[in-house]
Amino acid sequence: MRTSPSLRRKLVSVAAVSAALFSAAGTTVAVAQESAAPRAAAVPTAQTEAAPGIAAERLIVGYKSGATEAKSNKAAEADAAAKGKEAGEDVDFQRRLGTGAALVDLGADLTRTDVADVVAEYKADPQVAYVVPDRLNTPQADPNDTEYAKQWDLFESTAGMNVPGAWSTTTGSGVTVAVIDTGYVAHTDLAANIVAGYDFIADTAVSVDGNGRDSNPADPGDYYAANECGSGIPASSSSWHGTHVAGTIAAVTNNSKGIAGIAYGAKISPVRVLGKCGGYDSDIIDAITWASGGTVSGVPANTNVAKVINMSLGGDGACTTATQSAITAAVNRGTVVAVAAGNDNDNVANHSPGNCNNVISVAATSRTGAKASYSNYGSLVDISAPGGQTSTGTANGILSTLNSGATTASTESYAYYQGTSMATPHIAGLAALLKSANSSLTPAQIETAIKNNARALPGACSGGCGAGLADAAKTVAAVSGGTSTGTTFSNTTAASIPDNGSAIESSIAVTGRTGNAPSALQVAVDITHSYRGDLVVSLVAPDGTVYTLKAASSSDSADNVNTTYTVNASSETANGTWKLRVQDTAAQDTGTLNSWKLTF
């Protein structure tokens, strides 16, 4: 394969994937357009570009399961060579991704028409399921000056996420969150919660750490000079982006310094995919696979499998089949995938991975609770969370852990950033709290719980900001049995109660709930009986646990049972078949169970 420095250097000159990377929100970044012959009509432009106007240098090829190339690297290599020969290009198989797809290298000097020719060869092959460009993604954040202040995003009543109210129930212990980002720079306010991760950047020109993939996810800095990442792209200092994201999720708390993490009992596994000028889909796909417990060739098995993945990154275009495949597999393994909607003030439908399926796509809100001016929007946004709006004041951004080094690491620090990158770890942190509070929750149930318990945005949102502003305390309470939501299930079929006989049971099937029943489950009972002291009334949970609502009493000669009992059922899964059991324990009186209901 081609690995000469001159060829690989061009790979990192395509950073202008989305507007305003580490610049003021709304700034327009000029992207140099390549002069080339028109592309082949049969292949859409988006399938030939690594970024708008930039021809792809690598392709991700997914073969159908029955194809030899799907399992044999040798066969995939031969197929790449054959496809290249047909297209008149030199195409090399590079490696197998964790999803089983093949990464093929096209070199650095192809026009979009050249790439289209290669894509067309793959698309014409009935054994190929998909072929997509290896696109470049960039951190979705907008950093600002360092200044320390309170974390309004956690607790302010207007637009905070009501996090402290959840901490009495859970702090995220037992859950690992993978931060797929720029890696981690040492910080004493995070160190105790960092576990092993991995560096998935294969290209040394992107990684700038002197080597390719390895077990060290340390962030060496992602600074670049003017025009180094594309014509017209100004110079940028190192962002330490992954460390800022990690601090929001799980900074050490109650340690008399710095900030509080949302899920400060959780652990962070830093997974490095973004380096100088960004990072490619192929590395991100393998990172998603590995972080969620999948197998990636040449990479040791993950001993810190994440139940939550945070991806505060993105690029332009539709979600490719290659990326979607990795995300779907991760979710099927039981891992929640939270992603940034993007910072383009555009419909998220135009930006990946915020437009992928099976993710929680997060928009950003300001300190007033309105959609942040830069945040993407649309029907594919699932939820909103604080992302900050520093144009109204630095302290209106999101404060988190950082480093003061402009290029390489220097002293640890804290800084305000704004962006959907900052909103996303709020949701990843909440997901960790939920998984810790109720380990049986699936990714779909966690997403549903977050949406169902959100509150209306305090401010305006034009275009769609999902279910509203996430509420940590309310959501944790809902999945751990903390509060009633007012949802009622009932059985109105009358049943006779035999005199001094066997118990009868009446059933209610509860569906569509998330997590456990509340600690104040309401059980309303309507029984007609001429001597209620004869009766024993019990609630039977789906797992068979019996809660006695009323015991027999020879001194209770009144008629009927028409009352509502309160049961602490927080240890019971809400969904399932609940039963009311009624038995007459003495002779001479009969009765009827008229109806009963459960209110969650």
N, C-alpha and C positions, 0 to 999 in steps of 0.2 A: 504494500500500500504506500501511497505518497505521504511522506511525513517531513519533507524539507521545510526549514523555517520560513522560507519565502512564501511557500504555498500556504502553510498553516497560518501565517500572519494575517492573510486576508480574511480568514474565518472570523476574526474578532473585530472586523471593521464594519459590522452590521448592527450596531447597538441601537439605531434609531427605530426600534420596533414599535414603541408607543411614545406618545408625547410626554415631555416634562419629567424625565428621569432626573431626580435630584435637582429640580429647578422649580421656579414659581409656578403654581397651578395655572394652567391656561396658556403657558408659553408655547409658541409654535416652534417646532424643531424642523429645520429643513433637512430633507433626505436627498442625497445626490441620486439622480436617476441615471441608470445605465443606458447608454445608446446602443441599441441592438436591433437586429431585424425583428419584425413582428413574430410573436410566439406562434406555435402551431395551434390552429383553431380548435383542434380536438381536446386540447389540454388547457383548462382555465389557468389564468395567471397565478391565482393563489396556490396552485399545486406546483409551481415552479420557483417560488420565492421563499427565502429564509426570513425576509422582512420586506415591507413594501418597496419595490424598486430594486431589490437585491436578489440576484439569482442564487438559488440554493446550491450548496456545495456537497450536501449529503442528503440521502433519501432514506426513509424508514419503510421497509417492505414487509408486509405481513402475508405469509403464505397460508393457503387453506390447509386444514389439519392433515389431509391425506397426502399432501405433497412431500416428496423427498426433501426438498429444500427447507421445509418447516423444521426438520430435525437434524439434518446433516449440514455442518458448516462447509464441508467440502463441496457439497452439491450447490449450496447457496453461492459459494465463491465462483463455481463454474457458471452458474446461471448469470451472475453479475457480469462476468467477462463476456458471455454470449450476448447479453442484452446490450452491453456497451459496443460490441462489434457491430451489431445490427444498426445501432444509432450513430456509429462513427465516432464513438467516444471511448475513453479509457475508464471503465467502471470497476471499482475494487470492493469486494466484500470486506468490511472492517471488523464487525463483531456481532454477536448475538445479544439482543436485549433481554431483559428479564421476562418480558411477555412472550418471548419466542420469535419476535420479529427480527429481521436482519437490517443492520445499518450498513449502507453502501456509500462509498466515497466517490465523488465526481470530480474532485480537483478544484482548483481555485480560479480557473480562467474561462469557465463556460458562460455563455449568454443564456438568457431565459429560453431562447429558442432551442439551444443545445439541451438544456435540462428537460424541456418539453418533449424532445425526441426520445430521451431515455425513459421518461415517465410513460410515454405512449407505448413503448415496448413492454413495460411491466403491465400496464393496464390491459394490453391485448392478450396477456397470458392467462388462460382460464384457471391456472393454479395459484394465481395471486389474488388474495382477498382485498388488499389495499396497498397503495403506495402514496406516501405523503412526504413533503419536505421536512427536513430536520430544522425546525424553526427556532429562532432565538427568542428567549424570554428575558424580561428585565424586572428588577425589583419594583413593586408598585408602592412607592413611598415618596415623600417629599420632605426631606430633612430641613431643620432650621437651627438657629443658634442654641447653644447650651445654656440652660437656666433651670434652676430647681424650684419647684412649687408643688402644690397639692395635686393629687390625682382626681380631678373632678369627674373623670370618665368612669370611676368606680362607684362613686357614692352621691354625687349631686342629684337633688330631687328632680330637677328639670330634665336633664339629658344624660345623667349617669346611668350605669347598668345595674344598680341595686345589688352590687356584689357582696358587701359586708353582711347582708341579711342571709346569705347562703352559707357563710363560714361556720355557723353554729351546727350545721348539718354535715358539711363536707368541705375539705380543702384540696381534694384531688388525689389523695394518697392512693398508691397502688396503680396509678395510670402513667404511662409514658407517652409524651407528645413528641413526635418527630417534627422538627422545624427544618423544612426543605428550603434552603436559602443560601446565604453567603458563608455559612459556617459560624464559628464561635471564637470571639476574642476574649481572653481571660478577664473575668470581672468577679470581685469578691462578693457581690450581691447576687450572684448566680451560681457560683462554683459548686456549692453544696447540692444543687439540684441538677447538675450536668452528669449524664451518663454517656457511655461510648456511642459514637456515631460513625460516619464514614464520609470520605471525600470522593464524590462520583465524577468530578471533572476530569475527563480523559485527555483533553488537549492542554498542553503545557502553556501555550500562549494565552489561554483563558484562565488557567489555574494560577499562574504567576507564582507558584510555590516551588518551582524547580522540578516537579514530577507530575505524573498523571494520577490515576486513582490509587488511593491508599487509605489506611485506617485512621488517618489524622485529619479531622475536619476543621482544623484551626484556620481562621480567616486571616490571610496575610495582608489584606487590604485590596480594594478594587478600584483604586484611583486610575485615572487615565488623562493623557494630555489632549489638548485641543486637536480635533480632527482625527484622533487615533481610533475612535470608534465610528467613524463615518464623517464625510465631508460636512462641515458646518456644525458639528457637535462640539460644544465648548468643553474645556477641561473640567474635571470633577475630582473632588477629594474622595477618599475612602469613606464609604457609607456606614460600615459595621452594622449593616442592615439586619442580618440574622440575629445579632446580639440584642438589638433593640426589640425585635419581635419576641425573642425568648424571654426577655425581662417582663414584658406585659403578661405573658402566660404564667411564668413560674419564678419570678424573682423571690429570693428568700425573704420571709416576712417575720416580723417580731424579732428582728436582730439588731434593733436600735440604729439602723442606717438605711439610707437609700429609699427604695420604693417597695410597694407590696405587689406581689404577683396575684393574678386572679385565682389560679389553682396552685397556690404555693406549696401544697403537699405533693404535687406531681413532679415527675422528672422530665428533663428535656434531653432528647437525643438530637444533636446537631448533624444535619445531613447536607453536605455542601454540593451545590449544583450551579451557583452563580458566582462568576469571577469577573475578570476585566471585561467590560462591555456586555455582560449578561451570561446566559447559559442556554444550552441547546435542549430541545425536546428529548433527544435520545438519553442524555444524562438524567433528566428529570424523570423520565419513564422508568429507568432502572432504580432511581432513588425511591419512587413511589412503591415499586415492587418490593424492594429490599426492606424498606421501613415497615411495611405491613406484614412482613413475614414470608414473602415470596423468595424464590431463588434467582440469583443473578450469576451467570457464569463468571468465574474468576474472582468472585467476592465472597468472603467468609460468611457463614450463616449469621443472621442478626440475633444477638442474645438479648436485645432490648426492643422487642417487637412493640410497635406503637399502636395504641388503640385510637389515637387521634393524630392526623397529619395536618400541619399548617403550611399552606403554600401562598405566601404573600408575594406573588410574582405573576407575570402574564405577558402576553403578546397579542398581536392582531390576528384576526381571522377566525374561522370556524374551529370548533374542537375537532381535532383529527381523530380518525379511527384508532391510530396508534396510541394517542394519549388517553382516549376514552377507554380503550382496552385495559390499560394499566389501572386507571381509576376504578373501573368496575370490578376488576379482580381484587383490588385492595378492600373495597367495600364488602365484597363477598367474603373476605377473610375476617370481617368484623371491625374494620377501621373506618372511623369518620374522617372525611376529607373536607376541610374548610379552605376556601380559596377566595382571593381578593377579586372583587368585581372589576377593578381597574380604575385608573385616574384620568380618564379622557373626557369626562362629562359627555358620555356617549352611551348608546344602548349596549349593554353587556353582551348582547347577541353577537356583536362584532369582535369580541375579545375572549381569547382562550387563556386559562382553563375556566374562567368565570362562567362561560356558556356551556360547559360540559354537563352531562347528566350525572346523577348520583353524587353531586358535590353540594355543600352548603355555600352558596355564592353570597358574599357579604358586601353590602354598600356601606359608605361612611357617612356619619352625621357630625354636625358641628356641636359646639357647646350649648347652642340654643335648641338643639334637637331637630334642626332642619337638615335636609340633604346637603352635605358639604359640596361646595361649588364645583370641585374637581371630580366628584364621585360619579362612576357609571351608574346606570339605572336600567329599568326595564322589567318585563314580566319574568325573566329568568333569575332576577335577584330573589333570594330566599328570605333574607333578614338584614336588618341594619344594626350597626353598632358604632360606638364613638370612634371617630377617626381624626377628629380635630379640624380646626380651621384657623391657621396661624395668620391669615391676612387680617383678622380682627384682633390680633395680639398674640405674641409668642406663647403666653401662658394658656392659650386656648387650643394648643396642640396636645399631643399625647406624650407624657414624660416617661422615659424608660432608660435602661442601661445602655451605655455606649463607650466609646474610647475617644480620646482627644487627638489621636494621631491623624494628621491630614493625609498621609500616605501609608506608612507602616505603623504598627501599633505603638502607642505611647502610654500615657496614664489613663486609667479607667475614669469614666465620667458618666454624666446623665445628660440627656438632651430631649427637647421637644421635637417630634416629627409629626407630620400630617400625612394622611393617605389611607386608601383602603388596605394597605399593608398593615396599618396600625389598628384598623377595625377588625380585621380577620383574626388576630390572636385573641381578641376579646371573646370571639365565638369559639375558637379552639380551646381557650381556657374554660369556658362554660361547658363545653362538651366533656372535658376532663372531669369537671365537678360532677356532672350527671353520671358519667360512667363509674366514678368512684362511689357515688351514692347508691347506684343500682347497677351492679355489674352485668345483669342479664339484658340490659338494653341493647338493641341492635342499632346500627347507624341510622336506619330509617326512623326508628322510634325516637332517637335523640333529636334528629332534625324536626320531627313532628312536634315533640315537646317544646323545643325552642320557639317554633312558630306559634303554637297554640297558646303559649303563655307570654307572648310579646305584648307590649302596650302600644297604643297609637303614637305615632311620632308627634312630639310636641310642636314641631315646626313643619314647614312646607316641604313637599317632595313632588316634583313634576316628573312623570314618566314611569314611576314604579319603584318603590323601595322595599319590596317584600312584605312580610307579615307585620312589620313595625319595628320598634326598638326593643331589642332583647332585654329581658328582665331576669337576672340570675336567681334572685331569691325566690321569685314566684315559680320559675321553672324547676329548680331543685326541689321545692316543696311538692310540686305536682308529681314528680317521679319517685319521691321518697315517702310519700304519704303525709304531706304536711298540711294541706288545706283542701277544702271542698271546692269544686268548680261549678256545682249546681246542676250537673248532668244527672238525669233521673232515668232509671230502668224499672219497669213494673210488670206485675202479673195480676190480672184482674179475673182470672178463672176461679170461680168458687169451688171449694172442696169441703166435703163433710168431715167432721172430726168425730170418730166413733167413741161412744161412751166407754170409759175405762178400757181402752183398747190400744192397739199399736199406733205408733207415731205416723203421721202423714207428712209428706214433703211436697213443697211447691217450688218450682225452679224458675230462675231468671238467668238468661244468657247475656253476659256483659261482653260487648265487643267495642273496638275502636278506641279503647283507652290506652294510655302510655304509662308504663311503670307500675307502681304499687297503688293500692287503695289508700285513701286518706286516713289520717289518724282520727278524724271525726266523721266516719262514714255514718250516714243517717239511714236507719232502717224503720220505715213506717209500716205499722201492722194494723189491720182492720179485721177483728174477729168478733163474731156474735156468739155468746155463750152465757148461759144462765147462772153459772157459778165459776167465775174466772180463776178462783183459787185452785181449781183442779188442774189447771193447765201448766205445762212446761213449754216454753217457746225458746227456740235456739236458731242461730244463724250458722249455716255450714259454708265455709269458704271453698273455693274450687279445689284446694289440695286436701280437703276433708277436715280441716281444723274446725272445731265446734266452739262457738261463742254463745254462752247462755244469756239470753235476753231477760227471761222471766222464769223464776223457780216456782214450784207448787207451794201453796200456803193454805192451810185449813182455816185460817182466820179471815181470809179475803173472800167474802161472800157476795161481792158486787158483781154486776153483770158486765160482760163484754171486755174486750181489750182493743182499745182504739187509741194508740199512742205511737210516738216516735222514739226509738232508742238510738243512742250514740255509741258507736263501736270503734275502738282503736284497731283498725285493720291495716296499719301501715306496713306490716310484715308480709302481707298477702299480695300476690299479683292481681291486678284489677281485672284483667280479662279472664273469662272462664264462666263456668256454671255455678252460680250461688244458689243455695237452697234455704228455705225457711222450714224448720221442722217443728211440728206442733203435736203434743200428746196430752190426752185426757187421762189423768192418773187415778181418778176416783169415779164411783158409780153414781147413777141417777140423773146426770145432766149431759146434754149433747150440745153441739154447736157447729159453726161453719166458719172456715177461713174465707173471708170475702175477697180480700186482695192484700197485696203488700208491695212495697217498692224500696229501691235503693237509690240514694242520692249521693253522688260522688262530689 
